[in-house]
Amino acid sequence: MTAKVNNTTSLRSTDGTSSDAEPPATHFVLGGEHLGLAIAERLQADGHAVAAVDETYDSAEIPGVEGSPTDVALLTELGLETASSVIVGTGSDARNLLIAQLVRVHFEVPRIVVLVHDPERVAPLAEAGHRPLCVTTALSETVRERV
C-alpha cells in the first residue's frame, strides 16, 4: 500500500489482519478534507468505530489513511466490505456520485450517504439508490435558525 496510515489500531494492517486494540471501523468517511474529518470526529464522539480516507488526511485523533477514496484495493484492504455505512463527502458532486457508485458495485454496504452541494442534484442521487444529504440546504437552514 502506498497510502500513509495513521491510528492503525482500528484499521487493518497491510497484511490484512486487524488489531485487537479497537474494533474495526464500521463507518467510513471517504473524502471531504476538513469536513470529512469533522464528520468522522462526530461519529467517533458518538461511540462509532470510524475511519477516514482522503488524499489530504492528517489526523492524530481519527483513524484513517492518506489515499484516494476511489482506490478499490485500498478500500478492500481497510475492510470496507464490513462497513455498516459509508459517507462520501468530497467537494465535487460528480466525484461523490462516482465514489458512491464504486462503493455500491464493489462492496455490499447497507447505507451510503452522499453529501451533495447543489440542491438540484439531490433527486438524481436518491434515484440512483443513495442517501443524499444536501450540505447547502443543511448549512443555510442552520444559519437561518441562528440569525
C-alpha positions as semicolon CSV with decimal commas, in nm:
position;residue;x (nm);y (nm);z (nm)
1;M;0,000;0,000;0,000
2;T;0,132;0,343;-0,087
3;A;-0,108;0,530;0,139
4;K;0,004;0,685;0,466
5;V;-0,179;0,514;0,754
6;N;-0,237;0,677;1,092
7;N;-0,405;0,534;1,400
8;T;-0,398;0,186;1,257
9;T;-0,541;0,037;1,574
10;S;-0,886;0,036;1,418
11;L;-0,777;-0,029;1,061
12;R;-0,647;-0,342;0,902
13;S;-0,274;-0,363;0,871
14;T;-0,104;-0,410;0,538
15;D;-0,105;-0,789;0,592
16;G;-0,488;-0,788;0,621
17;T;-0,511;-0,854;0,993
18;S;-0,690;-0,631;1,240
19;S;-0,563;-0,508;1,572
20;D;-0,750;-0,611;1,886
21;A;-0,693;-0,268;2,044
22;E;-1,012;-0,125;1,893
23;P;-1,291;-0,276;1,687
24;P;-1,261;-0,245;1,309
25;A;-1,425;0,060;1,159
26;T;-1,794;0,020;1,082
27;H;-1,837;0,372;0,941
28;F;-1,608;0,506;0,671
29;V;-1,584;0,869;0,563
30;L;-1,448;0,894;0,211
31;G;-1,307;1,232;0,112
32;G;-1,409;1,567;0,241
33;E;-1,086;1,706;0,383
34;H;-1,175;1,907;0,699
35;L;-1,549;1,841;0,654
36;G;-1,488;1,467;0,629
37;L;-1,272;1,471;0,941
38;A;-1,536;1,675;1,128
39;I;-1,799;1,416;1,036
40;A;-1,567;1,134;1,144
41;E;-1,496;1,313;1,474
42;R;-1,870;1,347;1,545
43;L;-1,932;0,980;1,468
44;Q;-1,639;0,878;1,689
45;A;-1,762;1,105;1,971
46;D;-2,098;0,924;1,948
47;G;-1,917;0,594;2,007
48;H;-1,891;0,466;1,649
49;A;-1,583;0,291;1,515
50;V;-1,488;0,517;1,224
51;A;-1,211;0,559;0,968
52;A;-1,138;0,833;0,715
53;V;-0,987;0,803;0,369
54;D;-0,877;1,121;0,191
55;E;-0,589;1,247;-0,020
56;T;-0,521;1,516;0,243
57;Y;-0,586;1,301;0,552
58;D;-0,387;1,417;0,852
59;S;-0,527;1,341;1,195
60;A;-0,388;1,212;1,519
61;E;-0,741;1,165;1,657
62;I;-0,930;0,983;1,381
63;P;-0,810;0,651;1,240
64;G;-0,758;0,672;0,868
65;V;-0,534;0,683;0,568
66;E;-0,400;0,935;0,324
67;G;-0,511;0,787;-0,006
68;S;-0,768;0,803;-0,280
69;P;-1,128;0,719;-0,190
70;T;-1,156;0,572;-0,542
71;D;-0,881;0,314;-0,477
72;V;-1,077;-0,014;-0,458
73;A;-0,771;-0,212;-0,347
74;L;-0,709;0,032;-0,061
75;L;-1,076;0,028;0,045
76;T;-1,073;-0,352;0,037
77;E;-0,756;-0,363;0,243
78;L;-0,913;-0,133;0,503
79;G;-1,215;-0,361;0,540
80;L;-1,483;-0,153;0,371
81;E;-1,680;-0,472;0,298
82;T;-1,763;-0,491;0,671
83;A;-1,886;-0,131;0,694
84;S;-2,240;-0,059;0,804
85;S;-2,225;0,285;0,641
86;V;-2,012;0,495;0,412
87;I;-2,030;0,873;0,397
88;V;-1,899;1,021;0,072
89;G;-1,811;1,386;0,108
90;T;-1,566;1,532;-0,142
91;G;-1,610;1,887;-0,269
92;S;-1,745;1,765;-0,604
93;D;-2,095;1,627;-0,656
94;A;-1,978;1,439;-0,965
95;R;-1,691;1,277;-0,776
96;N;-1,921;1,193;-0,485
97;L;-2,156;1,012;-0,724
98;L;-1,861;0,828;-0,880
99;I;-1,732;0,716;-0,538
100;A;-2,081;0,616;-0,420
101;Q;-2,135;0,408;-0,733
102;L;-1,791;0,249;-0,690
103;V;-1,877;0,153;-0,332
104;R;-2,214;0,014;-0,440
105;V;-2,060;-0,200;-0,716
106;H;-1,761;-0,337;-0,520
107;F;-1,892;-0,361;-0,163
108;E;-2,220;-0,461;-0,002
109;V;-2,255;-0,159;0,224
110;P;-2,612;-0,121;0,353
111;R;-2,603;0,260;0,380
112;I;-2,425;0,503;0,150
113;V;-2,476;0,868;0,244
114;V;-2,366;1,112;-0,025
115;L;-2,305;1,478;0,053
116;V;-2,446;1,697;-0,223
117;H;-2,358;2,061;-0,277
118;D;-2,615;2,152;-0,544
119;P;-2,974;2,105;-0,421
120;E;-3,085;2,018;-0,776
121;R;-2,872;1,702;-0,763
122;V;-3,046;1,553;-0,459
123;A;-3,324;1,377;-0,654
124;P;-3,095;1,208;-0,910
125;L;-2,872;1,074;-0,632
126;A;-3,174;0,941;-0,445
127;E;-3,299;0,778;-0,767
128;A;-2,958;0,609;-0,800
129;G;-3,024;0,439;-0,465
130;H;-2,808;0,653;-0,241
131;R;-2,900;0,865;0,061
132;P;-2,821;1,221;-0,042
133;L;-2,770;1,496;0,212
134;C;-2,760;1,847;0,071
135;V;-2,493;2,036;0,265
136;T;-2,603;2,366;0,113
137;T;-2,957;2,322;0,243
138;A;-2,840;2,196;0,583
139;L;-2,598;2,485;0,626
140;S;-2,844;2,751;0,511
141;E;-3,114;2,616;0,745
142;T;-2,869;2,615;1,037
143;V;-2,765;2,973;0,966
144;R;-3,129;3,082;0,937
145;E;-3,207;2,922;1,275
146;R;-2,922;3,107;1,443
147;V;-2,990;3,451;1,298
